[in-house]
Amino acid sequence: MPEQFRSLLKGKAMNNRTIIQSNGRKRIKLSGNPLKSSVEIVERVETPVKEYVTAESCDDLNVGDGCTVYLFSDAHAYTVVHKTAKTMKIQRDRAILLNGMNSDAEDKLEFTPGGFVGHTSGTQRYEYFRDTNEAIVTVTKRKNGTWKVARSSSRVRPGRNEHYDYNF
């Protein structure tokens, strides 16, 4: 193992698999005993992905299609990376807000003071990128036919629809 990586591993307990993040741009992936294993550096990959999907339900999604996990008033875009009849593995996409409050876009979000802090209005537009460094989440099909994140009540729907609730 190269000497430059030995200092990163000093004092860390290793199981069969460990991932160490460095500056958010590279990761070092180790397997087994870190002093006897090979080191693989994986670069962050940013590939634009399509924003539309023709599926009407999660049953119709295929690997590579986008979906959205809804959490209370926020929503996060994901990509399907593996699918069976009753489970899916999804990975978070990177979403960049195109019309934020400080942007030059004609339809930029507007902030109005008042209330507790203020109110943000407008429609959010995002550009989506595949991020292969994000964690993979398991989604299961429930008995009533809905798809939800495993051990959670967060529902999943087809199509990428990132949304951040600035008013909450």
N, C-alpha and C positions, 0 to 999 in steps of 0.2 A: 504494500500500500504506500502511495506517495507520502512523504513526510509532511507536506502541507495539510493533509487531511487528518493526520494523527492528533494534532492539537485540538481539532474540533471534537474528537471522540473521547478525550481524556475525562475520566470520571463518569461517563454516561453508561447506564445499564442498557444492554442490547437484548432484544428478543429475537425472533426469527426475522423481523422486518422493521426497519426504522427509516424515517425520512427526516432529514435536517434541512430547514429552509435557510437560505442565505440571501439577504437583500431583496427578497421577493422576486428575483429574476432568475436564479438558478437553484436547483435543489440537488442534494447529494443523496443517492439511494443506496442503502447498504443491506446486505442479506447475511444472516448467520453471524458468525464471529467476525467483527469488523476488522481485526488485524490480519485475517486470512482470506477475506473476501475481496472481490473486485469492486471498484467504485465507478458509478455511472453518473455523469453530469447531464442533466436534462434541461435544455433551454426552454423558457416560456414560449409557447406558441400562440400567436394571435392571428386567427383566421376569421374573416368576416363570415357570418352565417346568415341564411335566409330568415326573414322575419315572419313569413307567412307559412301556414300549414293547411293542408286540405282535410286533415282528420277532423271529424266531428266529435269524437270521444277518444279517450285514452286507449281504448281497445284497438283503434285504427292506427295508432302511432307506430312508427318503425324506427330502427336505429338511425340516429342522425337528425331526427325530427326534434323540434323544439316543444317545450311544455313550460307551464308556469306553476309554481308552488305558491299558494295563497296563505299568508300569515296575518291574521287579524286585518289591518288596513294596508299592509304592504304586500307586494308580490315580487317574486324573484324568478328570472328566466333560467331555464335549464335545458340541457340537451340529453336525449335518450342515448345511452351508451350500450345497453344490453336489455333484451326484453324476452320474457316467456309469457305464457298465457295468464299467469296470476302475479307476476312480479316484474318490476322494471328497475334498472339501475340508471340513475340520472346524475349529471354533473353540472354544477353551476356555471353559467356563462358570465362573461364580463360584459356589463352594460354601461355605455357611456351616454350621459344625458346631453342631447344636442341643443336644447333650447332652455338652458338654465337661466337664472335671474341675471347673471353677469354676461350672458352671451349677446351677440349682435343679431340673433335670429328675430324675424318679424313677429313670430308667435312665442316669444320668450315668456317664461313664467313671471307673474307679477306678485309682489309682496305688498300687502296693505297693513299698516300698523293698526293695532286695536286688539281688544280681548286680552288674553293672558300675555301673548307675545305679538301675534299678528296672524294674518291669513294669507296663504299662498294660493293663487288661482291660475288656471291655464291647463292645457293638455301636455303631458310629458311625452317627448319623442326621444327614443333611444336607438343607438347602433349597438349590435350584439357581436361579440367575438367569442370563439371557443377558447376556453382556458383549461388545458389538460392538467394543470397543477392543482385544481380545486378538488375537494373531497367528493367521493362518490356516495350518493344517498340511495337507499333502497325504498322503493314504493311498492305497496301491495294492493291488490284488488280485494275489496271487502265483499261480504256476502250480499250486500244490497247493490253491488255493481259499481260503486264509487272507488276511485283510486286515491289513496292517501299515503303520506309518508309513514313508513313503518314506525310503530310505537308512538304515533302522534295523531292529532286530529287535523293536521294541515292537508287541505285538499289539493289535488293536482288536476289541471285542465290542459288540453292541447293548445299549442301556439305560445310564442314568447310574448310576454306582456309585463315587463318590469314596471314597477310603480313604487314610489316612495311617498309616504304621507307626511308632508312637511307640517301639517296642522295638528299632529298628534303629539 
